[in-house]
């Protein structure tokens, strides 16, 4: 997982990666309205 990855030792990087995955999850979960999530990012 991200926590075990080398970059995961850096809080800022890990947080960014987690945000990217969360963003992707929202995009795939609601593909009809990706702009709504992007607008709040």
Number of C-alpha atoms within 10 A of each C-alpha: 5 13 12 8 10 9 13 17 12 12 11 11 13 17 13 13 15 15 13 12 12 12 16 15 12 16 17 12 11 13 11 9 12 15 12 12 13 11 7 6 8
